[in-house]
C-alpha cells in the first residue's frame, strides 16, 4: 500500500512542469502528510508505557524519563538542522532523519535493559526532531501567508496522528509484546523512507529543493534574536508541557481510575488527537480568513487549561469522553497557528531556523512534562493534582499568546 502511494506520487511529480504551480504545492503537502501518518506507529511508544513498566520493573518517574530521552534531541538538534536545510536541502537531511528513526525503533525492539531502551528512544527522537523541523519548512517555502493556514492544517492533521494509533499499538503490545510494536514501527519507517526518496528525488521537486538551498541569504542570528519568534518559542514550551503531560499519562490514568484494559484506555488520547486532526484544517482555514491568529490561540489555550483540570474529576467514562472531545477541539488551533505565525515573523529564507526554534521549544516542554507529572503522581498519588499542575502551564501559555503580534499577507 505504501509503495503504491509512493509510485502514485512519483508519477504526479514527473508530470508537473512548474514547481510553483498550485497542484505541485498540494502534492508536496499530500506527500509529507502521508509520510507523517505512516511513521505514526513507530512514534506511539507512550501507549506501551504500562507494559514496559511491568516488564522492566521501573517506576513512574523512570517511565517519565523515557519521554524525556525521546524529546532531548529536540533541544540539541533542530536549530542546527534548520541551518543545514537552508544550505544542503531538505532531501538529504530528511533521509538522515528517517534513517535515525528506523535505527531507534530497531534498538528499542532489541533493548535488553532499561538503559538501552532509553538510547533507542533517544535515537528515534533525534530523527523525529530533524523531521519535525524539515517538513513544515518545505511547506512554508511554497505557500503565501494567506494560504499557509489551510496547508499547515492539512499537514498538522497527519503530523499529530501518532496518538490515533494508540489502541492498535496497545493491542499489538498486549498480544505480541511491546518489542513487536517497535519492529513494526521500523518496517513502516522504511516504507516512509521510500516515499520520501521518490517524492523529493525526481523531476520538478528535485529542482525546487535545489533552489531552496540557495535562499539562505540573511543572518541566522537575526532570526534567533527575533523577539516575536522567541515569544512563540516560550508559548510552545508552556503549551507542550500541559498537552504532553496529559497525552503521555492518559492511558495509565484511565486504567487506574476506571479499571479498563490498556487497549480501551489508549483510545482516550487517540480520541483527543483524532478531534484535533479533524478540526486542524478548519482552524487553518478560519485563521486565513480572519487573521487574528493570536486570539484563537488565547481562547484555545484557556479552554484547554480549564478542561485539563476537569478531566480527572469525571466520575465515569461516559462523562470523560465529552471532555476529551472538547479538549481536542480547543487544542486543535495551537499547532496549526503557531506554525503559521512562524512563517510570518521569520524571513522565508530562514524558515528552517524558525521551525528549529519551535522544535527546540517543544523539546524543552516534552522533557519537563512527562517526569513532572510522573514525580507528582509518585509524591501525591493524585491524578487531579498532577493534571492541575500541568494546566498551569497552559494558562501561562494563554497569557503569552495575547502578547503576540499579527501580520498581514
Secondary structure as UniProt FT lines:
FT   HELIX           2..15
FT   TURN            19..20
FT   HELIX           22..38
FT   TURN            39..40
FT   HELIX           41..43
FT   HELIX           45..48
FT   HELIX           49..56
FT   HELIX           60..76
FT   HELIX           78..88
FT   HELIX           90..109
FT   HELIX           114..140
FT   TURN            141..142
FT   HELIX           145..159
FT   HELIX           161..165
FT   HELIX           166..176
FT   HELIX           178..200
FT   HELIX           203..212
FT   TURN            213..214
FT   HELIX           220..224
FT   HELIX           227..258
FT   HELIX           262..265
FT   HELIX           267..290
FT   HELIX           293..311
FT   TURN            312..313
FT   HELIX           317..345
FT   HELIX           348..350
FT   HELIX           351..380
FT   HELIX           383..401
FT   TURN            402..403
//
